[in-house]
């Protein structure tokens, strides 16, 4: 079930957070399909971790993720062991995936060891950065899409258009930010100051959209604030790199 939360401009759907879904899993009130839908939010970041950090091929990463979901999450009910008092759910999931990968490597070594051949290489120690960066990008892009949809619903193409041309396109495509003069011509603003005010409205709208997306991962205002700070830190490190 989703509700809507109002802001100074527009509304955004509020969905059950990750920990709310985890509690449903523990209580047995969610379906296999709902559980798989939950995991879709983490599949791309988990795959990035396997490909970038663990150096698996794309196909091998897909196969391993499917096996992880089937054996650990669906059959062995991994989600029921998640505890929000011990850290973020995505960290719990990443640690479980790394342990699963090590187990798979060990299984692959057994017939080789029996023949006295060289052992296979065990994966490196956990480095969550590729996973975190992929997660952060996924969150940002989801917030962009939610904002675009809401601006269309509110019949405010100017709010999305100014934001897209000044913020989104430079971030996603490396484009130069549109000049205020160009925005005046396109949207009929009376002055650069009016265009600047619309951009400020757009930034506030985006922040609410971002908070709503993050709210899918963390319940409660404190959890959202902490994830916002984590997101800034991740993106800061990625930019510095």
TACOR-V363542 format. One record per residue. PHI is phi in whole degrees, -180 to 180 (NA if undefined). D_FIRST is the distance of its C-alpha to the first C-alpha in Angstrom with 2 decimals. Layout:
phi:PHI d_first:D_FIRST
phi:PHI d_first:D_FIRST
This chain:
phi:NA d_first:0.00
phi:-124 d_first:3.79
phi:-118 d_first:6.89
phi:-122 d_first:10.40
phi:-119 d_first:13.38
phi:-90 d_first:16.85
phi:-134 d_first:20.00
phi:-64 d_first:23.57
phi:-135 d_first:22.80
phi:73 d_first:19.66
phi:-136 d_first:15.99
phi:-130 d_first:13.69
phi:-68 d_first:9.93
phi:-103 d_first:8.83
phi:-106 d_first:6.75
phi:-64 d_first:7.14
phi:-70 d_first:10.92
phi:-55 d_first:13.30
phi:-67 d_first:14.59
phi:-64 d_first:11.37
phi:-67 d_first:11.20
phi:-60 d_first:14.92
phi:-63 d_first:14.67
phi:-65 d_first:12.51
phi:-61 d_first:15.31
phi:-63 d_first:17.91
phi:-84 d_first:16.68
phi:74 d_first:16.55
phi:-104 d_first:13.05
phi:-119 d_first:12.06
phi:-95 d_first:14.05
phi:-57 d_first:16.81
phi:-65 d_first:15.18
phi:-65 d_first:12.08
phi:-65 d_first:14.82
phi:-65 d_first:16.87
phi:-63 d_first:14.20
phi:-60 d_first:14.05
phi:-72 d_first:17.81
phi:-58 d_first:18.10
phi:-66 d_first:17.49
phi:-111 d_first:20.66
phi:-62 d_first:22.79
phi:-64 d_first:24.69
phi:-62 d_first:25.60
phi:-64 d_first:26.65
phi:-66 d_first:28.75
phi:-59 d_first:30.32
phi:-61 d_first:31.36
phi:-69 d_first:32.98
phi:-78 d_first:34.75
phi:-80 d_first:35.89
phi:-85 d_first:36.54
phi:-93 d_first:37.33
phi:63 d_first:39.01
phi:-83 d_first:37.54
phi:-71 d_first:37.71
phi:-60 d_first:34.57
phi:-66 d_first:34.89
phi:-64 d_first:35.62
phi:-64 d_first:32.59
phi:-61 d_first:30.35
phi:-63 d_first:32.05
phi:-66 d_first:31.81
phi:-63 d_first:28.10
phi:-65 d_first:27.48
phi:-65 d_first:29.74
phi:-61 d_first:28.05
phi:-65 d_first:24.61
phi:-68 d_first:26.17
phi:-84 d_first:28.56
phi:-90 d_first:27.10
phi:-87 d_first:23.32
phi:-84 d_first:22.93
phi:-85 d_first:26.26
phi:-98 d_first:27.06
phi:56 d_first:23.55
phi:-57 d_first:24.14
phi:-59 d_first:20.64
phi:-66 d_first:21.38
phi:-95 d_first:24.25
phi:-70 d_first:22.36
phi:-136 d_first:23.02
phi:-66 d_first:21.69
phi:-74 d_first:24.97
phi:-108 d_first:26.92
phi:129 d_first:25.55
phi:-69 d_first:22.94
phi:-64 d_first:20.97
phi:-66 d_first:22.51
phi:-69 d_first:25.93
phi:-59 d_first:25.31
phi:-67 d_first:24.38
phi:-66 d_first:27.38
phi:-62 d_first:29.77
phi:-63 d_first:28.75
phi:-65 d_first:29.33
phi:-62 d_first:32.71
phi:-66 d_first:33.77
phi:-64 d_first:32.84
phi:-63 d_first:34.91
phi:-62 d_first:37.84
phi:-61 d_first:37.70
phi:-66 d_first:37.82
phi:-62 d_first:40.81
phi:-64 d_first:42.57
phi:-62 d_first:42.16
phi:-68 d_first:43.62
phi:-76 d_first:46.57
phi:-55 d_first:47.67
phi:-67 d_first:49.75
phi:-70 d_first:51.19
phi:-61 d_first:52.23
phi:-64 d_first:53.89
phi:-93 d_first:56.14
phi:74 d_first:56.96
phi:-88 d_first:55.50
phi:-64 d_first:53.89
phi:-74 d_first:50.43
phi:-74 d_first:47.39
phi:-74 d_first:46.06
phi:-79 d_first:43.30
phi:-57 d_first:40.48
phi:-66 d_first:40.93
phi:-63 d_first:39.35
phi:-59 d_first:35.80
phi:-134 d_first:35.46
phi:-80 d_first:31.81
phi:-61 d_first:32.66
phi:-58 d_first:32.03
phi:-62 d_first:28.63
phi:-65 d_first:27.83
phi:-65 d_first:29.17
phi:-63 d_first:27.18
phi:-63 d_first:23.97
phi:-62 d_first:24.96
phi:-65 d_first:25.78
phi:-63 d_first:22.52
phi:-64 d_first:20.67
phi:-61 d_first:23.13
phi:-66 d_first:22.91
phi:-65 d_first:19.10
phi:-66 d_first:19.54
phi:-57 d_first:22.36
phi:-66 d_first:20.41
phi:-63 d_first:17.50
phi:-66 d_first:20.30
phi:-58 d_first:22.25
phi:-64 d_first:19.49
phi:-69 d_first:18.85
phi:-64 d_first:22.63
phi:-65 d_first:23.03
phi:-64 d_first:20.49
phi:-84 d_first:22.43
phi:57 d_first:25.69
phi:-125 d_first:27.00
phi:-63 d_first:28.60
phi:-67 d_first:31.04
phi:-65 d_first:28.54
phi:-68 d_first:27.25
phi:-61 d_first:30.79
phi:-64 d_first:32.49
phi:-65 d_first:30.01
phi:-61 d_first:30.25
phi:-80 d_first:34.02
phi:-95 d_first:34.64
phi:-122 d_first:32.05
phi:-67 d_first:30.10
phi:-61 d_first:33.09
phi:-62 d_first:35.30
phi:-73 d_first:32.75
phi:-83 d_first:31.70
phi:-122 d_first:34.97
phi:69 d_first:37.65
phi:-78 d_first:38.52
phi:-74 d_first:40.47
phi:-60 d_first:38.52
phi:-64 d_first:39.32
phi:-75 d_first:41.89
phi:-64 d_first:41.21
phi:-62 d_first:44.02
phi:-67 d_first:42.23
phi:-68 d_first:39.01
phi:-59 d_first:41.14
phi:-68 d_first:42.45
phi:-73 d_first:39.16
phi:-112 d_first:37.10
phi:71 d_first:39.97
phi:-66 d_first:39.59
phi:-76 d_first:42.54
phi:-161 d_first:43.21
phi:-57 d_first:42.16
phi:-63 d_first:40.97
phi:-67 d_first:38.45
phi:-62 d_first:37.20
phi:-65 d_first:36.99
phi:-65 d_first:34.96
phi:-64 d_first:32.47
phi:-63 d_first:32.24
phi:-63 d_first:31.54
phi:-60 d_first:28.69
phi:-63 d_first:27.40
phi:-64 d_first:27.66
phi:-66 d_first:25.68
phi:-65 d_first:22.97
phi:-64 d_first:22.98
phi:-59 d_first:22.81
phi:-66 d_first:19.58
phi:-62 d_first:18.19
phi:-65 d_first:19.57
phi:-62 d_first:18.15
phi:-69 d_first:14.58
phi:-65 d_first:15.34
phi:-63 d_first:17.02
phi:-62 d_first:14.14
phi:-74 d_first:12.46
phi:-101 d_first:15.58
phi:-134 d_first:16.33
phi:-85 d_first:14.66
phi:86 d_first:16.65
phi:-62 d_first:19.18
phi:-65 d_first:21.97
phi:-62 d_first:20.27
phi:-65 d_first:19.45
phi:-60 d_first:23.08
phi:-65 d_first:24.49
phi:-70 d_first:22.72
phi:-61 d_first:23.94
phi:-65 d_first:27.41
phi:-63 d_first:27.17
phi:-62 d_first:26.20
phi:-61 d_first:29.23
phi:-66 d_first:31.47
phi:-62 d_first:30.50
phi:-66 d_first:31.07
phi:-63 d_first:34.24
phi:-67 d_first:35.66
phi:-65 d_first:34.81
phi:-67 d_first:36.58
phi:-70 d_first:39.49
phi:-77 d_first:39.85
